[in-house]
Amino acid sequence: MTRAGHHASRSGSDHQVTRLRTRCPHCNAWARIRTSYVITALYTELRFECQNDACGHIWLASLEVLRTLCPSDTPNPEIQIPLRAQRAPSENAMAEPAAMRAAG
């Protein structure tokens, strides 16, 4: 077992999860990461431990990279992360300028 906040890598990566906290789903007390396991560059499993001694809940959660909001200036060519979806303009927004041109 590794120290709190440090990782035990299964993929040879040196990623590390630190200072992430969440609430226990049972007693709502703060929980901390006891161990993290880097499965891939985009997926890490986190072992949480409830800080409420009376509860004692320990569970496994996941942390996954879902999409890019701002592209990296130094991208890794081996990593493919989808860009966030652009919002399609509403049909009303497109129809309004045409209606204004027709009226004018």
C-alpha positions as CSV (number, residue, x, y, z in Angstrom):
1,M,0.0,0.0,0.0
2,T,1.3,3.5,-0.8
3,R,1.1,6.6,1.3
4,A,-2.0,8.8,1.1
5,G,-2.3,10.8,-2.1
6,H,0.4,8.8,-3.9
7,H,-0.1,6.4,-6.6
8,A,0.7,2.8,-7.3
9,S,1.1,2.7,-11.0
10,R,-0.1,-0.3,-13.0
11,S,0.8,1.3,-16.3
12,G,4.3,2.7,-15.6
13,S,3.0,6.2,-15.7
14,D,4.1,8.8,-13.2
15,H,0.7,10.6,-12.8
16,Q,-0.3,11.4,-9.2
17,V,-3.6,12.4,-7.6
18,T,-3.2,14.6,-4.6
19,R,-5.5,16.7,-2.3
20,L,-8.8,15.5,-3.9
21,R,-11.5,15.0,-1.3
22,T,-15.1,14.0,-1.4
23,R,-17.9,13.2,1.0
24,C,-18.7,9.7,2.3
25,P,-21.9,8.5,0.6
26,H,-23.0,7.0,3.9
27,C,-22.3,9.5,6.7
28,N,-21.4,12.7,4.6
29,A,-18.1,13.1,6.5
30,W,-15.0,14.1,4.5
31,A,-13.1,11.2,3.0
32,R,-9.5,11.2,1.7
33,I,-7.6,9.2,-0.9
34,R,-5.6,6.5,0.6
35,T,-4.2,5.0,-2.6
36,S,-4.5,5.7,-6.3
37,Y,-3.9,3.3,-9.1
38,V,-3.1,4.7,-12.6
39,I,-4.7,2.2,-15.0
40,T,-4.1,4.2,-18.2
41,A,-3.1,7.8,-18.9
42,L,-6.8,8.7,-19.0
43,Y,-8.1,6.5,-16.2
44,T,-7.2,6.3,-12.5
45,E,-8.9,4.3,-9.7
46,L,-9.0,6.0,-6.3
47,R,-9.4,4.2,-2.9
48,F,-11.2,6.6,-0.5
49,E,-11.4,6.2,3.3
50,C,-14.1,8.0,5.3
51,Q,-12.6,10.1,8.1
52,N,-15.5,9.4,10.4
53,D,-14.1,6.6,12.6
54,A,-17.7,5.6,13.6
55,C,-18.4,5.0,9.9
56,G,-15.2,3.4,8.5
57,H,-16.5,3.2,4.9
58,I,-13.8,2.5,2.3
59,W,-14.6,2.5,-1.4
60,L,-13.1,2.6,-4.8
61,A,-14.0,5.4,-7.2
62,S,-12.7,6.4,-10.6
63,L,-11.2,9.5,-12.2
64,E,-11.4,9.7,-16.0
65,V,-10.4,12.3,-18.5
66,L,-13.6,12.9,-20.6
67,R,-12.9,15.7,-23.0
68,T,-10.6,18.6,-23.7
69,L,-11.8,22.1,-22.9
70,C,-8.6,23.9,-23.9
71,P,-6.1,22.0,-26.0
72,S,-2.6,21.4,-24.8
73,D,0.3,23.4,-26.2
74,T,2.5,20.3,-25.8
75,P,0.1,17.4,-26.8
76,N,1.1,13.8,-26.4
77,P,0.7,12.2,-29.9
78,E,-0.2,8.9,-28.2
79,I,-3.1,10.4,-26.3
80,Q,-6.5,11.0,-28.0
81,I,-8.9,13.1,-26.0
82,P,-12.1,14.4,-27.7
83,L,-12.6,18.2,-27.8
84,R,-15.7,19.5,-26.1
85,A,-18.7,19.5,-28.3
86,Q,-19.5,22.9,-29.8
87,R,-23.0,24.1,-29.2
88,A,-25.0,24.2,-32.4
89,P,-26.7,27.5,-33.0
90,S,-30.4,27.3,-32.3
91,E,-32.7,27.3,-35.3
92,N,-34.3,30.5,-34.0
93,A,-31.0,32.3,-33.9
94,M,-30.3,31.4,-37.5
95,A,-33.9,32.3,-38.6
96,E,-33.9,35.7,-36.9
97,P,-31.3,37.4,-39.3
98,A,-33.1,36.0,-42.4
99,A,-36.4,37.3,-41.0
100,M,-34.9,40.7,-40.3
101,R,-33.4,40.9,-43.9
102,A,-36.8,40.0,-45.4
103,A,-38.5,42.7,-43.3
104,G,-36.0,45.4,-44.2
